[in-house]
Amino acid sequence: MKARIKNNQDSIILYIDGKVDYETQDDVCVFINKTLAKNRKDETPKRVVVNLQNLEFVGSTGITQFVQNLKAIHTENHSAPKYCGVRSEFQKIIKAFDAENEFEFFDDEALSRRNGKPLPIC
């Protein structure tokens, strides 16, 4: 698994690539939590976007724990991250555990940074 950060003017994008299983899913959540904690300390916090486009799960045992950890991230943070590039099968699993509708999914980074609003037509 590989994780990297890209800072934009108004957002922080976390790219999580590779394979995640039961043993490595905690590392993903720790990475997200550390980024959110650092962002909270900044003078002007930015929107955080988690790009999971290149993330693959190996087996199903770690998915439930991964979703529970993501839910904890939402509970602990006032400004929850947005998600993009999440495959439909993973969205279904996450939504099954998301009774409060805390997770926001977008097709791409640009749309998630704009909160789903289309670009104005000039």
C-alpha positions as CSV (number, residue, x, y, z in Angstrom):
1,M,0.0,0.0,0.0
2,K,1.2,3.5,-0.8
3,A,-0.2,6.8,0.5
4,R,0.7,10.3,-0.6
5,I,-0.5,13.8,-0.1
6,K,-1.1,16.6,-2.5
7,N,-1.8,20.1,-1.2
8,N,-3.9,22.5,-3.3
9,Q,-4.9,26.1,-2.5
10,D,-8.1,25.0,-0.8
11,S,-7.8,21.3,-0.2
12,I,-5.6,18.4,0.8
13,I,-5.9,15.3,-1.3
14,L,-4.9,12.0,0.1
15,Y,-4.1,9.3,-2.4
16,I,-4.3,5.7,-1.1
17,D,-3.1,3.2,-3.7
18,G,-2.4,-0.5,-3.7
19,K,-3.8,-3.4,-1.8
20,V,-5.4,-3.2,1.6
21,D,-6.2,-6.2,3.8
22,Y,-7.1,-6.8,7.4
23,E,-3.5,-6.1,8.6
24,T,-2.9,-2.9,6.6
25,Q,-6.3,-1.2,6.8
26,D,-5.3,0.3,10.2
27,D,-2.3,2.1,8.5
28,V,-4.7,3.7,6.0
29,C,-6.9,5.1,8.9
30,V,-3.9,6.3,10.9
31,F,-2.7,8.2,7.8
32,I,-6.1,9.8,7.4
33,N,-6.3,10.7,11.1
34,K,-2.8,12.2,11.2
35,T,-3.6,14.4,8.2
36,L,-6.9,15.6,9.7
37,A,-5.2,16.3,13.0
38,K,-2.5,18.3,11.3
39,N,-5.1,20.2,9.2
40,R,-7.1,21.1,12.3
41,K,-4.0,22.9,13.7
42,D,-3.5,25.0,10.6
43,E,-4.7,28.6,10.7
44,T,-7.1,28.0,7.9
45,P,-8.1,24.4,7.7
46,K,-8.6,23.0,4.2
47,R,-11.1,20.5,2.8
48,V,-9.8,17.0,2.9
49,V,-10.4,14.6,0.0
50,V,-9.6,10.9,0.2
51,N,-9.0,9.5,-3.3
52,L,-9.5,5.7,-3.2
53,Q,-9.5,5.2,-7.0
54,N,-6.4,2.9,-6.9
55,L,-7.3,1.0,-3.8
56,E,-8.0,-2.7,-3.8
57,F,-9.2,-4.9,-1.0
58,V,-7.7,-8.3,-0.6
59,G,-10.3,-10.5,0.9
60,S,-13.4,-9.3,2.7
61,T,-12.2,-9.7,6.3
62,G,-10.7,-6.2,6.6
63,I,-13.5,-4.3,4.9
64,T,-15.8,-4.2,7.9
65,Q,-13.0,-3.1,10.2
66,F,-11.9,-0.5,7.7
67,V,-15.4,1.0,7.4
68,Q,-15.7,1.0,11.2
69,N,-12.4,2.9,11.4
70,L,-13.6,5.4,8.8
71,K,-16.8,6.0,10.8
72,A,-14.7,6.7,13.9
73,I,-12.8,9.2,11.9
74,H,-16.0,11.0,11.0
75,T,-17.2,10.9,14.6
76,E,-13.9,12.4,15.9
77,N,-13.6,15.2,13.4
78,H,-15.8,18.2,12.8
79,S,-14.9,18.4,9.2
80,A,-15.1,14.9,7.8
81,P,-13.2,14.0,4.6
82,K,-14.9,13.7,1.2
83,Y,-14.2,10.5,-0.8
84,C,-13.7,10.2,-4.5
85,G,-12.9,7.3,-6.9
86,V,-14.6,4.8,-4.6
87,R,-15.7,1.8,-6.5
88,S,-19.4,1.0,-6.4
89,E,-19.0,-2.3,-4.6
90,F,-17.1,-0.5,-1.8
91,Q,-19.6,2.3,-1.7
92,K,-22.4,-0.3,-1.1
93,I,-20.5,-1.8,1.8
94,I,-19.8,1.6,3.3
95,K,-23.4,2.8,2.9
96,A,-24.6,-0.4,4.6
97,F,-22.8,0.7,7.8
98,D,-23.6,4.4,7.3
99,A,-27.1,4.9,8.8
100,E,-26.3,8.6,9.6
101,N,-25.3,9.3,5.9
102,E,-21.9,10.7,7.0
103,F,-20.0,9.6,3.9
104,E,-20.0,11.8,0.8
105,F,-18.8,10.1,-2.4
106,F,-17.8,12.0,-5.6
107,D,-16.6,10.8,-9.0
108,D,-13.5,12.9,-9.1
109,E,-11.3,15.2,-7.0
110,A,-12.5,18.4,-8.6
111,L,-16.2,17.6,-7.9
112,S,-15.4,16.7,-4.3
113,R,-13.5,20.0,-3.8
114,R,-16.6,21.9,-5.1
115,N,-19.0,19.9,-2.9
116,G,-20.6,18.4,-6.0
117,K,-21.5,21.7,-7.5
118,P,-20.8,22.0,-11.3
119,L,-18.5,24.6,-12.6
120,P,-20.2,27.8,-13.6
121,I,-20.8,28.2,-17.3
122,C,-19.2,31.4,-18.7
